[in-house]
């Protein structure tokens, strides 16, 4: 497997966590999202992923090279292809709630602080991109804190790591980059602390990626 990734991309980070949890080996292909106008915009990368986003997972199946983009779709594929350890609860309602919590991040927060969105807000709308990103992080995390309280144990859904936790951890990192005060989200930060003790999460951290930029 090959993962086209960017060290600080939260969507790439999710897939790195999932691959690590599943114990799957992969090679890392860095795609710099800023350098040279963003290398995701090159013709070569657009041929791999027409949306010009990361991550893209490349693998061989049925004798052919296959590619998947979109982090949740990739994680669903990994879940169906490699059953253990599970990233989704076995029962229908908890399974749906795991997807719900993941989507609160995936569709309700992350897209609104995506690099391309912020570049448009700043460059075309002449607005404060940092304030824009902070607003949507705060709004989304407020809702997520309330929703997670209903099911939280050690992690978002009891004591088993799920896709909800995988989406949460990169989002909290992003929120800090926008100087969001995380004090109002004690459940989320407690779960974050628990996840940070797991080797799969540690190895996926941006600072440990080959293309990481020193602080």
PERA-V417940 format. One record per residue. N is the residue number from 1. RES is the residue in three letters. PHI is phi in radians with two decimals (999 if undefined). D_FIRST is the distance of its C-alpha to the first C-alpha in Angstrom with 1 decimal. Layout:
# PERA-V417940
n->(N | N)
res->(RES | RES)
phi->(PHI | PHI)
d_first->(D_FIRST | D_FIRST)
This chain:
# PERA-V417940
n->(1 | 2 | 3 | 4 | 5 | 6 | 7 | 8 | 9 | 10 | 11 | 12 | 13 | 14 | 15 | 16 | 17 | 18 | 19 | 20 | 21 | 22 | 23 | 24 | 25 | 26 | 27 | 28 | 29 | 30 | 31 | 32 | 33 | 34 | 35 | 36 | 37 | 38 | 39 | 40 | 41 | 42 | 43 | 44 | 45 | 46 | 47 | 48 | 49 | 50 | 51 | 52 | 53 | 54 | 55 | 56 | 57 | 58 | 59 | 60 | 61 | 62 | 63 | 64 | 65 | 66 | 67 | 68 | 69 | 70 | 71 | 72 | 73 | 74 | 75 | 76 | 77 | 78 | 79 | 80 | 81 | 82 | 83 | 84 | 85 | 86 | 87 | 88 | 89 | 90 | 91 | 92 | 93 | 94 | 95 | 96 | 97 | 98 | 99 | 100 | 101 | 102 | 103 | 104 | 105 | 106 | 107 | 108 | 109 | 110 | 111 | 112 | 113 | 114 | 115 | 116 | 117 | 118 | 119 | 120 | 121 | 122 | 123 | 124 | 125 | 126 | 127 | 128 | 129 | 130 | 131 | 132 | 133 | 134 | 135 | 136 | 137 | 138 | 139 | 140 | 141 | 142 | 143 | 144 | 145 | 146 | 147 | 148 | 149 | 150 | 151 | 152 | 153 | 154 | 155 | 156 | 157 | 158 | 159 | 160 | 161 | 162 | 163 | 164 | 165 | 166 | 167 | 168 | 169 | 170 | 171 | 172 | 173 | 174 | 175 | 176 | 177 | 178 | 179 | 180 | 181 | 182 | 183 | 184 | 185 | 186 | 187 | 188 | 189 | 190 | 191 | 192 | 193 | 194 | 195 | 196 | 197 | 198 | 199 | 200 | 201 | 202 | 203 | 204 | 205 | 206 | 207 | 208 | 209 | 210 | 211 | 212 | 213 | 214 | 215)
res->(UNK | UNK | UNK | UNK | UNK | UNK | UNK | UNK | UNK | UNK | UNK | UNK | UNK | UNK | UNK | UNK | UNK | UNK | UNK | UNK | UNK | UNK | UNK | UNK | UNK | UNK | UNK | UNK | UNK | UNK | UNK | UNK | UNK | UNK | UNK | UNK | UNK | UNK | UNK | UNK | UNK | UNK | UNK | UNK | UNK | UNK | UNK | UNK | UNK | UNK | UNK | UNK | UNK | UNK | UNK | UNK | UNK | UNK | UNK | UNK | UNK | UNK | UNK | UNK | UNK | UNK | UNK | UNK | UNK | UNK | UNK | UNK | UNK | UNK | UNK | UNK | UNK | UNK | UNK | UNK | UNK | UNK | UNK | UNK | UNK | UNK | UNK | UNK | UNK | UNK | UNK | UNK | UNK | UNK | UNK | UNK | UNK | UNK | UNK | UNK | UNK | UNK | UNK | UNK | UNK | UNK | UNK | UNK | UNK | UNK | UNK | UNK | UNK | UNK | UNK | UNK | UNK | UNK | UNK | UNK | UNK | UNK | UNK | UNK | UNK | UNK | UNK | UNK | UNK | UNK | UNK | UNK | UNK | UNK | UNK | UNK | UNK | UNK | UNK | UNK | UNK | UNK | UNK | UNK | UNK | UNK | UNK | UNK | UNK | UNK | UNK | UNK | UNK | UNK | UNK | UNK | UNK | UNK | UNK | UNK | UNK | UNK | UNK | UNK | UNK | UNK | UNK | UNK | UNK | UNK | UNK | UNK | UNK | UNK | UNK | UNK | UNK | UNK | UNK | UNK | UNK | UNK | UNK | UNK | UNK | UNK | UNK | UNK | UNK | UNK | UNK | UNK | UNK | UNK | UNK | UNK | UNK | UNK | UNK | UNK | UNK | UNK | UNK | UNK | UNK | UNK | UNK | UNK | UNK | UNK | UNK | UNK | UNK | UNK | UNK)
phi->(999 | -2.21 | -1.96 | -1.44 | -2.56 | -2.27 | -0.94 | -1.78 | -1.23 | -1.19 | -1.21 | -1.12 | -1.03 | -0.98 | -1.17 | -1.04 | -1.06 | -1.07 | -1.06 | -1.14 | -1.09 | -1.37 | 1.24 | -1.74 | -1.37 | -2.70 | -1.66 | -1.94 | -2.02 | -1.31 | -2.18 | -1.29 | -1.46 | -2.10 | -1.04 | 0.97 | 1.38 | 1.64 | -1.26 | -1.24 | -1.62 | -1.23 | -1.06 | -1.10 | -1.34 | -1.07 | -1.19 | -1.50 | -2.54 | -1.03 | -1.34 | 1.04 | -2.23 | -2.04 | -1.57 | -2.25 | -1.81 | -2.00 | -2.73 | -1.86 | -2.62 | 1.12 | 1.36 | -2.18 | -1.39 | -2.02 | -2.40 | -2.25 | -2.12 | 1.28 | -1.06 | -1.20 | -1.12 | -1.11 | -1.16 | -1.12 | -1.08 | -1.06 | -1.13 | -1.37 | -1.48 | -2.23 | -1.26 | -2.17 | -1.25 | -1.23 | -1.83 | -2.30 | -1.05 | -1.42 | -1.50 | -0.99 | -1.20 | -1.04 | -1.10 | -1.15 | -1.17 | -1.06 | -1.15 | -1.05 | -1.11 | -1.09 | -1.27 | -1.03 | -1.39 | -1.13 | -1.93 | -1.75 | -2.21 | -0.99 | -1.09 | -1.42 | -2.22 | -1.16 | -0.95 | -1.13 | -1.17 | -1.15 | -1.11 | -1.20 | -1.03 | -1.34 | -1.38 | -1.64 | -1.58 | 0.99 | -1.92 | -1.40 | -1.17 | -1.19 | -1.12 | -1.04 | -1.11 | -1.12 | -1.04 | -1.27 | -1.14 | -1.10 | -1.07 | -1.20 | -1.20 | -1.09 | -1.17 | -1.15 | -1.00 | -1.12 | -1.20 | -1.18 | -0.97 | -1.21 | -2.22 | -1.15 | -2.18 | -1.13 | -2.11 | -1.08 | -2.17 | 1.16 | -1.96 | -2.09 | -1.09 | -2.40 | -1.08 | -1.11 | -1.16 | -1.08 | -1.38 | -1.11 | -1.05 | -1.08 | -1.20 | -1.16 | -1.05 | -1.11 | -1.03 | -1.12 | -1.12 | -1.66 | 1.07 | -1.33 | -1.29 | -1.64 | -0.97 | -1.26 | -2.15 | -1.14 | -1.16 | -1.13 | -1.26 | -1.17 | -1.11 | -1.00 | -1.09 | -1.17 | -1.13 | -1.16 | -1.49 | -1.57 | -0.96 | -1.10 | -1.31 | -1.06 | -1.19 | -1.50 | -1.02 | -0.89 | -1.10 | -1.73 | -1.57 | -1.11 | -1.75 | -1.08 | -1.70 | -1.03 | -1.18)
d_first->(0.0 | 3.8 | 6.7 | 10.0 | 12.4 | 16.1 | 17.4 | 20.2 | 18.8 | 19.5 | 17.1 | 14.2 | 15.7 | 15.8 | 12.1 | 11.7 | 14.5 | 13.1 | 9.9 | 12.4 | 14.9 | 12.9 | 12.1 | 8.3 | 7.0 | 4.7 | 6.3 | 8.9 | 10.5 | 13.9 | 15.9 | 19.5 | 21.3 | 24.7 | 24.9 | 26.5 | 27.0 | 23.5 | 20.7 | 19.3 | 22.4 | 21.9 | 21.9 | 18.7 | 16.8 | 19.0 | 17.9 | 14.4 | 15.9 | 19.6 | 20.3 | 19.5 | 17.9 | 15.0 | 12.6 | 10.4 | 7.0 | 5.7 | 4.6 | 7.5 | 10.3 | 13.9 | 13.5 | 12.5 | 9.9 | 9.8 | 9.8 | 11.2 | 13.3 | 15.8 | 15.0 | 17.1 | 15.7 | 12.1 | 13.7 | 15.8 | 13.1 | 11.5 | 15.2 | 16.0 | 13.2 | 13.4 | 17.0 | 17.6 | 18.5 | 19.5 | 19.1 | 22.1 | 25.5 | 26.7 | 29.9 | 30.2 | 32.0 | 30.0 | 26.8 | 28.3 | 29.4 | 25.9 | 24.8 | 28.0 | 27.6 | 24.0 | 25.4 | 28.4 | 26.0 | 23.6 | 26.4 | 29.5 | 28.7 | 25.5 | 26.2 | 29.7 | 28.6 | 25.7 | 26.1 | 27.0 | 29.6 | 31.1 | 31.4 | 33.3 | 35.5 | 36.5 | 36.7 | 38.1 | 39.8 | 41.0 | 40.4 | 39.2 | 35.4 | 35.3 | 38.0 | 36.2 | 32.9 | 34.9 | 36.8 | 33.9 | 32.3 | 35.6 | 36.3 | 32.9 | 32.8 | 36.4 | 35.5 | 32.5 | 34.7 | 37.2 | 34.7 | 32.9 | 36.2 | 36.7 | 33.8 | 32.9 | 33.0 | 30.9 | 28.3 | 28.6 | 29.2 | 31.0 | 29.3 | 25.8 | 23.0 | 21.9 | 20.3 | 23.6 | 23.3 | 19.7 | 21.4 | 24.5 | 23.5 | 22.1 | 25.1 | 27.6 | 26.3 | 26.8 | 30.2 | 31.3 | 30.4 | 32.9 | 35.4 | 35.5 | 37.7 | 35.7 | 38.9 | 39.5 | 36.2 | 36.7 | 34.7 | 31.6 | 32.0 | 32.7 | 29.5 | 27.7 | 29.5 | 28.4 | 24.7 | 25.0 | 25.9 | 22.6 | 20.1 | 17.1 | 19.0 | 20.2 | 17.0 | 15.8 | 19.1 | 19.4 | 21.6 | 19.0 | 16.4 | 16.6 | 18.1 | 20.6 | 24.2 | 26.8 | 29.4)
